[in-house]
Amino acid sequence: MAYHSGYGAQGSKHRLRAAPEPPPLFDDTSSSYPAQPGVYPPQGSDVAFSVNHLLGDPMANVAMAYGSSIASQGKDMVHKELHRFVSMDKLKHFFAVDTSYVARKLGLLVFPYAHQNWEVQYSRDMPLPPRQDLNAPDLYIPTMAFITYILLAGMALGIQKRFSPEVLGLCASTALVWVIIEVLALLLGLYLATVRSDLSTFHLLAYSGYKYVGMILSVLTGLLFGSDGYYVALAWTSAALMYFIVRSLRMASMGPDGVGGSAPQHCLQLYLTLAEAAFQPMIIYWLTFHLIR
């Protein structure tokens, strides 16, 4: 028994030494990333590797630099073309306003009959900015009035249960298109009549955009007091705007020397001014009557 026990013990030790070790279920990757199949780096390391590879690639750096130069050249080209058709300095001149100017200009648009001096002021043959000259046209009031008119139109349509984005968009586009047509018609008239004038497109756009103030007052009065109040406000604002347009355009068309051309040109310019003034009530009515019920 002792022999067999000893033999059994020796045989058991021999079998333990001869048995192969089972393979591990998971590879140990805590120390480093072994280059073995089936072993992958942690999540996100491939992105970092790709970024580092791109940053270190000379061709990638050249492509990035070339793309940046193309973008810079395109930006400069856009600015150049924009300055070619629109002078930013002149555009800033029409937005040089302050609170005092806006308040006094709105009062002038509503009640222009007491105003005496309509002459545009100049300094070294350059017109003064609107904040220094009440008679100078601006684009701030027409822009804000246009936005206010659209908001007021949306409110009026909502009160009447007729609001929809399509109707409001049609109202805004119609108001904008009419102003553009009006300015183009004035430019064409000045060109065909060969009238010498210092009025630019910005001047005409400003004077044409002042009608939005009268439109706002007419619609607001109509919403508060009904159709009777609307027609009273329409008559008042139309008469005030016509008077303002005639007096302003006659003086603004003259240069710093106060001379606007020969006698026939003065006559043609007067006809154009009167036509522009007479056109304002029709546009105001056309763009506002459907908002009052």
C-alpha positions as CSV (number, residue, x, y, z in Angstrom):
1,M,0.0,0.0,0.0
2,A,2.9,2.3,0.8
3,Y,4.4,1.5,-2.6
4,H,1.1,2.1,-4.4
5,S,0.6,5.3,-2.4
6,G,4.0,6.6,-3.3
7,Y,3.5,5.6,-6.9
8,G,0.2,7.4,-7.0
9,A,1.8,10.5,-5.5
10,Q,4.6,10.5,-8.0
11,G,2.2,9.9,-10.9
12,S,0.0,12.7,-9.7
13,K,2.9,15.1,-9.6
14,H,3.9,14.0,-13.1
15,R,0.5,14.6,-14.5
16,L,0.3,18.1,-12.9
17,R,3.6,19.0,-14.5
18,A,2.6,17.7,-17.9
19,A,-0.9,19.3,-18.1
20,P,-0.8,22.5,-20.2
21,E,-2.0,25.8,-18.7
22,P,-5.4,27.0,-19.9
23,P,-5.3,30.1,-22.1
24,P,-6.5,33.4,-20.4
25,L,-10.0,34.5,-21.1
26,F,-8.9,38.2,-21.5
27,D,-5.6,39.7,-22.6
28,D,-3.9,42.1,-20.3
29,T,-3.7,45.5,-21.9
30,S,-3.2,47.6,-18.8
31,S,0.6,48.1,-19.3
32,S,0.8,48.9,-23.0
33,Y,-0.9,48.3,-26.4
34,P,0.6,45.0,-27.7
35,A,0.7,44.7,-31.4
36,Q,-1.3,41.5,-31.5
37,P,-4.3,40.6,-33.6
38,G,-7.6,41.2,-31.8
39,V,-6.1,43.8,-29.4
40,Y,-7.5,47.3,-29.9
41,P,-6.7,50.6,-28.3
42,P,-9.2,52.3,-26.0
43,Q,-12.1,54.2,-27.5
44,G,-11.2,57.7,-28.8
45,S,-7.5,56.9,-29.3
46,D,-8.1,56.3,-33.1
47,V,-9.5,59.8,-33.4
48,A,-6.6,61.3,-31.6
49,F,-4.2,59.3,-33.7
50,S,-6.0,60.5,-36.9
51,V,-5.8,64.2,-35.8
52,N,-2.2,63.9,-34.9
53,H,-1.5,62.1,-38.2
54,L,-3.2,64.9,-40.1
55,L,-1.5,67.6,-38.2
56,G,1.8,66.0,-38.8
57,D,1.2,65.4,-42.5
58,P,2.9,68.1,-44.6
59,M,0.3,67.6,-47.4
60,A,-2.6,68.1,-44.9
61,N,-1.0,71.3,-43.6
62,V,-0.5,72.6,-47.2
63,A,-4.2,71.8,-48.0
64,M,-5.4,73.6,-44.8
65,A,-3.3,76.6,-45.6
66,Y,-4.5,76.7,-49.2
67,G,-8.2,76.4,-48.0
68,S,-7.7,79.2,-45.6
69,S,-6.2,81.4,-48.4
70,I,-9.1,80.6,-50.7
71,A,-11.6,81.5,-48.0
72,S,-9.8,84.8,-47.3
73,Q,-9.7,85.6,-51.0
74,G,-13.4,84.9,-51.3
75,K,-14.2,87.1,-48.3
76,D,-12.2,89.9,-49.8
77,M,-13.9,89.5,-53.1
78,V,-17.3,89.6,-51.6
79,H,-16.4,92.8,-49.7
80,K,-15.0,94.3,-52.8
81,E,-18.1,93.6,-54.9
82,L,-20.3,94.8,-52.1
83,H,-18.4,98.1,-51.8
84,R,-18.6,98.4,-55.6
85,F,-22.4,98.5,-55.6
86,V,-23.1,99.8,-52.1
87,S,-20.9,102.3,-50.3
88,M,-20.8,101.3,-46.7
89,D,-19.7,104.8,-45.6
90,K,-22.8,106.3,-47.3
91,L,-25.0,103.7,-45.9
92,K,-23.7,104.4,-42.4
93,H,-24.4,108.1,-43.0
94,F,-28.1,107.4,-43.3
95,F,-28.2,105.4,-40.0
96,A,-26.4,108.1,-38.0
97,V,-29.3,109.0,-35.8
98,D,-30.1,109.5,-32.2
99,T,-33.2,109.5,-30.0
100,S,-33.7,113.2,-30.3
101,Y,-33.6,113.1,-34.1
102,V,-36.0,110.2,-34.3
103,A,-38.5,111.9,-32.0
104,R,-38.4,115.2,-33.9
105,K,-38.5,113.5,-37.3
106,L,-41.6,111.5,-36.3
107,G,-43.2,114.7,-35.2
108,L,-42.3,116.4,-38.5
109,L,-43.8,113.5,-40.5
110,V,-47.1,113.7,-38.6
111,F,-47.3,117.5,-38.5
112,P,-45.0,119.1,-41.1
113,Y,-46.9,122.4,-41.6
114,A,-45.2,124.4,-38.8
115,H,-41.7,123.6,-40.1
116,Q,-40.1,126.6,-41.7
117,N,-36.6,125.8,-42.9
118,W,-36.5,122.8,-45.2
119,E,-32.9,123.3,-46.5
120,V,-30.5,120.5,-46.1
121,Q,-27.4,121.6,-44.2
122,Y,-23.9,121.0,-45.7
123,S,-20.4,121.1,-44.2
124,R,-17.5,121.4,-46.7
125,D,-19.8,120.3,-49.5
126,M,-20.9,117.2,-47.6
127,P,-24.4,116.9,-46.1
128,L,-24.5,116.7,-42.3
129,P,-25.6,113.4,-40.7
130,P,-29.3,113.1,-39.7
131,R,-28.6,113.5,-36.0
132,Q,-27.2,117.0,-36.8
133,D,-29.8,118.0,-39.4
134,L,-33.5,117.4,-39.0
135,N,-34.0,117.8,-42.8
136,A,-31.5,115.1,-43.7
137,P,-33.1,111.9,-44.8
138,D,-32.4,108.7,-42.9
139,L,-33.0,105.0,-43.4
140,Y,-33.4,104.1,-39.7
141,I,-37.0,105.3,-39.4
142,P,-38.1,103.6,-42.7
143,T,-36.5,100.4,-41.6
144,M,-38.0,100.3,-38.1
145,A,-41.3,101.5,-39.5
146,F,-41.4,98.7,-42.0
147,I,-40.7,96.1,-39.3
148,T,-43.4,97.7,-37.1
149,Y,-45.9,97.7,-39.9
150,I,-45.4,93.9,-40.5
151,L,-45.8,93.2,-36.8
152,L,-49.0,95.4,-36.6
153,A,-50.3,93.7,-39.7
154,G,-49.8,90.3,-38.1
155,M,-51.7,91.5,-35.0
156,A,-54.6,92.9,-37.0
157,L,-54.9,89.7,-39.0
158,G,-54.8,87.7,-35.7
159,I,-57.6,89.8,-34.2
160,Q,-59.7,89.2,-37.2
161,K,-58.9,85.4,-37.1
162,R,-57.3,85.6,-40.6
163,F,-53.7,85.2,-39.6
164,S,-51.4,82.8,-41.4
165,P,-47.7,82.8,-42.2
166,E,-48.5,82.9,-45.9
167,V,-50.8,86.0,-45.6
168,L,-48.2,87.8,-43.4
169,G,-45.4,86.9,-45.8
170,L,-47.5,88.2,-48.8
171,C,-48.2,91.4,-46.9
172,A,-44.5,92.0,-46.2
173,S,-43.3,91.2,-49.7
174,T,-46.0,93.4,-51.3
175,A,-45.0,96.4,-49.1
176,L,-41.3,95.9,-50.0
177,V,-41.9,95.4,-53.7
178,W,-44.0,98.6,-53.9
179,V,-41.2,100.6,-52.4
180,I,-38.7,99.1,-54.8
181,I,-41.0,99.8,-57.8
182,E,-41.4,103.4,-56.6
183,V,-37.7,104.0,-56.3
184,L,-37.0,102.4,-59.7
185,A,-39.7,104.6,-61.3
186,L,-38.2,107.7,-59.8
187,L,-34.7,106.8,-61.0
188,L,-36.1,106.1,-64.5
189,G,-38.0,109.4,-64.5
190,L,-34.9,111.4,-63.5
191,Y,-32.8,109.6,-66.1
192,L,-35.3,110.1,-68.9
193,A,-35.9,113.7,-68.0
194,T,-32.1,114.3,-67.7
195,V,-32.7,116.1,-64.5
196,R,-29.5,117.1,-62.6
197,S,-30.0,116.1,-59.0
198,D,-27.9,115.2,-56.0
199,L,-30.5,112.7,-54.9
200,S,-29.1,109.2,-54.7
201,T,-30.8,105.8,-54.5
202,F,-30.5,106.0,-50.7
203,H,-32.3,109.4,-50.6
204,L,-35.2,108.1,-52.7
205,L,-35.4,104.9,-50.6
206,A,-35.6,107.0,-47.4
207,Y,-38.3,109.3,-48.7
208,S,-40.3,106.4,-50.1
209,G,-40.0,104.5,-46.8
210,Y,-41.4,107.3,-44.7
211,K,-44.9,106.2,-45.8
212,Y,-44.7,103.3,-43.4
213,V,-45.1,105.8,-40.5
214,G,-48.4,107.0,-41.9
215,M,-49.4,103.4,-42.5
216,I,-48.8,102.4,-38.9
217,L,-50.9,105.3,-37.6
218,S,-53.7,104.6,-40.0
219,V,-53.9,100.9,-39.1
220,L,-53.5,101.5,-35.4
221,T,-56.3,104.1,-35.4
222,G,-58.5,101.8,-37.4
223,L,-58.0,99.0,-34.9
224,L,-58.9,101.3,-32.0
225,F,-61.7,103.3,-33.5
226,G,-63.0,101.3,-36.5
227,S,-63.2,102.2,-40.1
228,D,-64.2,105.8,-39.4
229,G,-61.1,106.4,-37.4
230,Y,-59.0,104.6,-40.1
231,Y,-60.2,107.0,-42.9
232,V,-59.7,110.1,-40.8
233,A,-56.1,109.0,-40.0
234,L,-55.5,108.0,-43.6
235,A,-56.6,111.4,-44.8
236,W,-54.4,113.2,-42.2
237,T,-51.2,111.1,-42.7
238,S,-51.6,111.2,-46.5
239,A,-51.9,115.0,-46.6
240,A,-49.0,115.4,-44.2
241,L,-46.8,113.0,-46.2
242,M,-47.6,114.7,-49.4
243,Y,-46.6,118.1,-48.0
244,F,-43.5,116.6,-46.5
245,I,-42.4,114.9,-49.8
246,V,-42.9,118.0,-51.9
247,R,-41.0,120.3,-49.5
248,S,-38.2,117.9,-48.8
249,L,-37.6,116.7,-52.3
250,R,-37.5,120.2,-53.7
251,M,-34.8,121.3,-51.3
252,A,-32.9,118.0,-51.1
253,S,-32.5,117.8,-54.9
254,M,-30.4,121.0,-54.8
255,G,-26.7,120.8,-54.2
256,P,-24.7,122.7,-51.6
257,D,-24.7,125.7,-54.0
258,G,-28.5,125.8,-54.0
259,V,-28.7,125.3,-57.7
260,G,-30.5,122.3,-59.2
261,G,-30.3,122.9,-62.9
262,S,-31.9,125.0,-65.6
263,A,-35.5,126.2,-65.7
264,P,-36.9,123.3,-67.8
265,Q,-35.2,120.8,-65.5
266,H,-36.7,122.6,-62.5
267,C,-40.1,122.2,-64.1
268,L,-39.6,118.5,-64.9
269,Q,-38.3,117.9,-61.4
270,L,-41.3,119.6,-60.0
271,Y,-43.6,117.3,-62.0
272,L,-41.8,114.3,-60.7
273,T,-42.0,115.5,-57.2
274,L,-45.7,116.1,-57.4
275,A,-46.3,112.7,-59.0
276,E,-44.3,111.1,-56.2
277,A,-46.3,112.9,-53.6
278,A,-49.7,112.1,-55.2
279,F,-48.7,108.4,-55.4
280,Q,-48.3,108.1,-51.6
281,P,-52.0,108.1,-50.5
282,M,-52.8,105.4,-53.1
283,I,-50.0,103.2,-51.8
284,I,-50.9,103.7,-48.2
285,Y,-54.5,102.8,-48.8
286,W,-53.7,99.8,-51.0
287,L,-51.4,98.4,-48.3
288,T,-53.6,99.0,-45.3
289,F,-57.3,98.8,-46.2
290,H,-57.4,95.0,-46.0
291,L,-56.3,95.1,-42.4
292,I,-59.4,97.0,-41.2
293,R,-62.7,95.3,-40.9
